[in-house]
């Protein structure tokens, strides 16, 4: 998910940044637009849609933001006048080829070994029904197109330990690559599926157990967030988890985690009180602030670099119903949108019960461009005062409801098209949709426990914004053309952000593209800590060399940002 990750402090005077975005994305300052081409913005512009049926466009027509969307591009902008250093562009090279690996014979042998150790019901071989079902269950077409030698489906942490010991035993030649899957929502092809290798499918680790005092809930990383909410909603509790049903607990948490409750409780990873982890030697440890605090710190943003997390203990809090709304507005309201967005997202004006995403979308098939707002308020208040100016703008569609998190998460999942994965008009690419979404991060979100995670944001001030560029297209043969156009657009927007002193190098890992290096963006001090931690817990580099998927800790002559 390419990540245009710039953080910006929102002032009304910063409208030049948004106008720059508009000219890049829509080609002019008027109220019609089209997506960008490979050479730049197209001159022809589609109409703004109206919805006579009273229904909003479906995901296939306008691709709204999800927790993990098929292809995202992210930019963070910083407070004007507080320019942050730029992270290096020499990221880790990761193979994304779907091909036979050199360790194929080793993988086949290990699959046979694991059938003997775990039983045939926990190991799925090609052409079996279970294998095909696993392939079909991925969110993205890129991931489901990857064919591992086998899927291994552990049902206990002990099973995971057995798998790791087999992968690293003397009997293994150490050439079998493997992937780790939680919910399978990341679109990058080898992030949670191993071409020609072994894929460890953790969906069987889906227990959800509330502590006796109800202060924490222990969740297997294979559980999905809507299942967690379904457990907690009836008793008036919740956790700061994902916003979309079907997203796995493991990946979102280890990458940081954005939530409707973030302004009140911080990143999802910051609400974890303990992780259960299988390390590279197969040992099982539970880490917390008291036990192995360096590993506890590193797992908060360090992804799959230190071991296989099998369980997370999340802090709970009292929570009732939420208010949620979706609005679609014509592009003619863009200047007023920018002013309102800039005003309500400043640190002094931000309401900690608010969490929202403002976006600009284009659908080639529908020939429409539209401004979309997804507005959440974590109290059951109809039309909260905080959103009144946004709600007062002319709209072509709007809806709102008061519901629990289970319902809101499942409704979000229902909007996602099946196999949306290949998921801006790019010349010669048909069936394209794209959107640029802006999600404010108030200080209450990223500064809360900032020194207790690996994200490297402790020295930031003011509200930041994650800008997210999302594309969808149906044909695999267009992949490289779209990727190239997206990279060019990201570079142009980053250049504009730098010219306005609003660029910040931080990249939100869960939205990053394979050609980005989010862990480098955590900064020199954080990267050095992560490298030292890795040397301690995985001295042989099992999770570096045998797990090519995911974003790796920079190695070698890396000088920091």
Buried (B, 14 or more C-beta within 10 A) or exposed (E): BBBBBBBBBBBEEBBEBBBBBBBBBBBEEEBBBBBBBBEBBBEEBBEBBEBEEEEBBEBBBBBBBBBBBBBBBBBBBBBBEBBBEEBBEEBBEBBBEBEEBEBBEBBBBBBBBBBEBBEEEBBBBEEBEBBEEBBEBBBBBBBBBBBBBBBBBBBBBBBBBBBBBBBBEEEBEBBBBBBBBBBBBBBBBBBBBBBBBBBBBBBBBBEBEBEEEEEBBBBBBBBBBBBBBBBBBEEBBBBBBBBBBBBBBBBBBBBBBBBBBBBBBBBBBBBBBBBBBBBBBBEBBEBBEEEBEBBBBBBBBBBBBBBBBBBBBBBBBEBEBBBBBBBBBBBBBBBBBBBBBBEBBBBEEBBBBBBBBBBBBBBBBBBBBBBBBBBBBBBEBEBBEBBEBBBEBEBBBBEBBBBBBBBBBBBBBEBBBEBBBBBBBBEEBEBBBBBBBBBBBBBBBBBBBBEBBBBBBBEBEBBBBBBBBBBBBBEEEBBEBBBEBBBBBBEBBBEBBBEBBBBBBBBBBBBBBBBBBBBBBBBBBBBBBBBEBBEEBBEEBBBBEBBBBBBBBBEEEBEBB
